[in-house]
Amino acid sequence: MASKLEENLSCPICLEIFKDPVTLSCFHSFCKDCLQNCWKEKENKECPLYQRASEDLCSLHSEKLKLFCLDHQEPVCLVCRDSEKHSEHRFRPIDEAAQEHKKKLQETLEPVKKKLNVFKEVKVKFDQTTEHIQVQARHTERQIKEQFKKLHQFLEEEEEARLCALREEEEQKSQRMKEEMEALSREIAALSHTVRDTEDELRAEDVSFLKNYKALLKLLLNLPLCVSGLDLNVFCCLIKLHFNFFKNI
């Protein structure tokens, strides 16, 4: 049983100790939130205790609702109990029925509250998992960027090394070709001179021709059959230069 002091300090709506209490002109006090909830969507802002008093009366007989009909599951007055409508029905005192139904409702509410707590725990885990996913994603993103940064640097260095090797090989091959061209030019000049001398002798008088014939024949027979100083593989190397470079990438 609540003490008289507790009753005086309790809100008549929520039956809890006053929270932010307000007092009306009729000197009844209520929690501010309880009063505002009672007045929601009500044009007449009257005292909730007067409202409750009218609600506690039977709408048919204007008598106080003292009994609870177990068959119809509704509060009734003493006149209702004796009426034809509730003939042979079972009744309980209003406070006893209220206590019993509150207990039943509380028992029904318990698993719902447990389920609510489970849902809240699951939500916390979901929030933690979501945060972990985001942190992990950002960490992986940084790793990917770092790896590609290193890869770009490697490719740039490799590109520069390959280009340097290509330019060096080009310079070597070009120098080799220059030397071979100079040797070829000398061979052409020497052969041109021999051809001119031989053709001049062919136009000479018979006696003069025959005198020089043996020496000219020996000179022509001793000429090399291939072009000296010219390495034909140089051309092959130049042709394969581009292909071999990119094949090794």
C-alpha positions in Angstrom: 0.0 0.0 0.0 1.3 3.4 -0.9 1.7 5.8 2.0 -0.3 9.0 2.2 2.8 11.1 1.5 3.5 9.1 -1.7 -0.1 9.6 -2.8 0.2 13.3 -2.3 3.4 13.4 -4.3 2.1 11.1 -7.1 0.6 12.1 -10.4 -3.0 10.8 -10.5 -2.6 9.9 -14.2 0.7 7.9 -14.2 0.6 7.2 -10.5 4.4 8.0 -10.4 6.2 10.6 -8.4 5.7 14.0 -10.1 7.9 14.9 -12.9 7.9 18.6 -13.9 4.5 19.1 -12.0 1.9 21.7 -12.9 -1.2 22.7 -10.9 -4.5 23.7 -12.4 -7.0 26.3 -11.1 -8.9 23.5 -9.4 -5.7 22.8 -7.4 -5.2 19.4 -8.9 -1.5 18.7 -9.8 -0.2 16.5 -12.7 3.1 15.7 -14.5 3.4 18.2 -17.3 3.8 15.5 -20.0 0.8 13.5 -18.6 -1.4 16.6 -18.7 -0.4 17.5 -22.3 -1.1 13.9 -23.4 -4.5 13.9 -21.8 -5.3 17.2 -23.6 -4.2 16.1 -27.0 -6.9 16.4 -29.6 -9.4 17.7 -27.0 -11.0 21.1 -27.4 -12.0 21.4 -23.7 -8.9 21.6 -21.6 -10.6 20.6 -18.4 -9.1 18.8 -15.4 -8.4 15.1 -16.2 -9.8 14.1 -12.8 -13.3 15.4 -13.9 -12.8 13.6 -17.1 -12.0 10.4 -15.3 -15.0 10.8 -13.0 -17.3 10.9 -16.0 -15.6 8.0 -17.6 -16.1 5.9 -14.4 -19.9 6.2 -14.7 -22.1 3.7 -16.6 -23.2 5.3 -19.9 -26.6 3.6 -19.6 -27.5 4.1 -16.0 -25.1 6.9 -14.8 -24.1 4.6 -12.0 -20.6 4.0 -10.8 -18.8 1.1 -12.6 -18.1 -1.3 -9.7 -18.2 -4.7 -11.4 -16.5 -6.4 -14.4 -18.5 -8.8 -16.6 -16.3 -11.8 -17.3 -18.5 -12.9 -20.2 -18.6 -9.5 -22.0 -15.2 -8.4 -20.7 -16.4 -4.9 -19.8 -17.0 -2.8 -16.7 -20.7 -2.6 -15.6 -22.7 -1.0 -12.8 -25.0 -2.8 -10.3 -28.0 -2.0 -12.4 -26.3 -3.6 -15.4 -25.7 -6.8 -13.4 -29.4 -7.2 -12.8 -30.4 -6.4 -16.3 -31.5 -9.0 -19.0 -28.4 -8.2 -21.0 -26.1 -9.7 -18.3 -28.4 -12.5 -17.2 -26.5 -15.5 -15.7 -23.2 -13.7 -16.4 -20.2 -14.0 -14.1 -18.9 -10.8 -12.4 -15.8 -9.7 -10.4 -15.2 -6.6 -8.4 -13.7 -3.9 -10.6 -10.5 -3.6 -8.6 -10.0 -7.4 -8.5 -10.7 -7.8 -12.2 -8.3 -4.9 -13.0 -5.6 -6.5 -10.8 -6.0 -9.9 -12.5 -6.1 -8.4 -16.0 -3.1 -6.2 -15.3 -1.1 -9.3 -14.2 -2.1 -11.2 -17.3 -1.2 -8.2 -19.5 2.1 -7.9 -17.7 2.9 -11.6 -18.3 2.0 -11.1 -22.0 4.2 -8.0 -22.1 7.3 -9.7 -20.7 8.3 -11.8 -23.8 7.6 -8.7 -25.9 10.0 -6.7 -23.8 12.6 -9.5 -24.0 12.1 -9.5 -27.8 12.6 -5.8 -27.8 15.8 -6.1 -25.9 17.1 -8.8 -28.3 16.3 -6.5 -31.2 18.1 -3.6 -29.6 21.2 -5.9 -29.0 21.0 -7.0 -32.6 20.8 -3.4 -33.8 23.9 -2.6 -31.7 25.7 -5.5 -33.4 24.5 -4.3 -36.8 25.8 -0.8 -36.1 29.1 -2.2 -35.0 29.3 -4.4 -38.1 28.4 -1.5 -40.4 31.1 0.6 -38.8 33.6 -2.3 -39.1 32.7 -2.7 -42.8 33.3 1.0 -43.4 36.6 1.0 -41.5 37.8 -2.1 -43.3 36.7 -0.6 -46.7 38.7 2.6 -46.1 41.7 0.6 -45.0 41.5 -1.6 -48.1 41.1 1.5 -50.2 44.3 3.0 -48.8 46.1 -0.3 -49.5 44.9 -0.4 -53.1 45.9 3.2 -53.7 49.4 2.6 -52.2 49.9 -0.6 -54.3 48.9 1.2 -57.5 51.1 4.1 -56.6 54.0 1.8 -56.3 53.0 0.0 -59.5 52.8 3.4 -61.4 56.2 4.3 -60.1 57.6 0.9 -61.2 56.1 1.2 -64.6 57.5 4.8 -65.0 61.0 3.6 -64.0 60.7 0.5 -66.3 59.5 2.7 -69.1 62.5 5.0 -68.7 64.9 2.1 -68.5 63.5 0.5 -71.7 63.6 3.8 -73.6 67.2 4.3 -72.5 68.1 0.8 -73.6 66.3 1.4 -76.9 68.2 4.7 -77.5 71.5 3.1 -76.6 70.9 0.2 -79.0 69.7 2.6 -81.7 72.9 4.6 -81.3 75.1 1.4 -81.5 73.3 0.1 -84.5 73.5 3.5 -86.3 77.2 3.8 -85.6 77.7 0.2 -86.9 75.8 1.0 -90.1 77.8 4.2 -90.6 81.1 2.3 -90.4 79.7 -0.4 -92.7 78.6 2.3 -95.2 82.0 3.9 -95.1 83.6 0.5 -95.8 81.2 -0.2 -98.6 81.9 3.2 -100.2 85.6 2.3 -100.2 85.0 -1.1 -101.8 82.8 0.6 -104.5 85.5 3.1 -105.2 88.2 0.4 -105.5 86.1 -1.8 -107.7 85.1 1.2 -109.9 88.7 2.0 -110.5 89.5 -1.7 -111.4 86.6 -1.8 -113.8 87.7 1.4 -115.5 91.3 0.2 -115.8 90.2 -3.1 -117.3 87.8 -1.5 -119.8 90.6 0.9 -120.9 92.9 -2.1 -121.5 90.1 -3.8 -123.5 90.1 -0.8 -125.9 93.9 -0.7 -126.1 96.0 -2.0 -129.1 96.4 -5.7 -129.2 100.1 -5.7 -128.3 99.6 -3.3 -125.4 96.5 -5.4 -124.2 98.4 -8.7 -124.3 101.3 -7.2 -122.4 99.0 -6.3 -119.5 96.5 -9.2 -119.9 98.2 -11.5 -117.4 98.4 -8.9 -114.6 94.8 -7.7 -115.2 93.5 -11.3 -115.1 95.4 -12.0 -111.9 94.0 -8.8 -110.4 90.4 -9.7 -111.3 90.7 -13.3 -110.2 92.1 -12.2 -106.8 89.3 -9.9 -106.1 87.2 -11.1 -103.1 83.9 -12.9 -104.1 82.0 -11.2 -101.2 81.9 -7.6 -100.2 84.5 -7.2 -97.5 83.7 -5.3 -94.3 79.9 -5.5 -94.8 78.1 -7.5 -92.2 74.7 -8.3 -93.6 73.5 -9.4 -90.1 73.4 -5.7 -89.2 70.3 -5.3 -91.3 68.6 -8.3 -89.6 69.4 -6.8 -86.2 67.8 -3.5 -87.2 64.7 -5.2 -88.5 64.3 -7.2 -85.3 65.1 -4.3 -82.9 61.6 -3.1 -82.4 60.1 -6.6 -82.1 62.7 -7.9 -79.6 62.3 -4.8 -77.4 58.5 -5.1 -77.0 58.7 -8.9 -76.7 60.7 -8.6 -73.5 58.2 -6.3 -71.8 
